């Protein structure tokens, strides 16, 4: 069976085309487009006209790939920008009429649960208590897990695009802007810090685009490369902290010259670096790992084993 997964994120749309058999799968096409549907509207609760046109254009491009690939099922999911948009239904109707795809808008908790499911399939967590972190443009998901058993999870609508538009006016970012971001995080992430005090995670597990790019920069710096198709990406916490200092001190053109940096991430990665640094400082997490699986892989795995995933998603936290 061939399956298409479309992840309609606030900044990036992803397409996976997958050949699946029982619980195993092979990705035969992978693509991403910087649609930025949250730009200049996410903090007002709208997806603006220009972003709507970019959305439709990207999905039409994906649909061409799908139509030539003998796909049996399409699963399209939408996240923070969609779930908070006043014009959500208008856009979904346009997508249905013009592209022939009907997206499913996830709640924040569904998004967190799918991320947890994907990460647990990617990494051997053992019996450690870990904090999983997924930084999106619209929201950030945090999951505290003991092995594969989730202990606590929450989605916060304070993603990178939202904070960038609120705080990041200067480039390089100023110390005043960094302080404002940290004060904002101190207030808005209070439930996370209380949960970390209660459960005591020691390892940070990052998933999604920002962490992928941090690993790529780390690998280029060290001239040490992970295996192709690996589900865990190389990083060390010390290396990551060094990369943060570099990212925060440079302007956009200078950041683009960092080996491993991609244009898709070059703007939001400054906010992400400040966020991760603040989390490490507040929680005392000792080690960092990176999962190459995140939301879209969690959704894919759900299609392969819906009963097991449904049991996972129906847990109460």
Order of alpha helices (4+ residues) and beta strands (2+ residues): beta-beta-beta-alpha-beta-alpha-alpha-beta-alpha-beta-beta-beta-alpha-alpha-alpha-beta-alpha-beta-alpha-alpha-alpha-beta-alpha-alpha
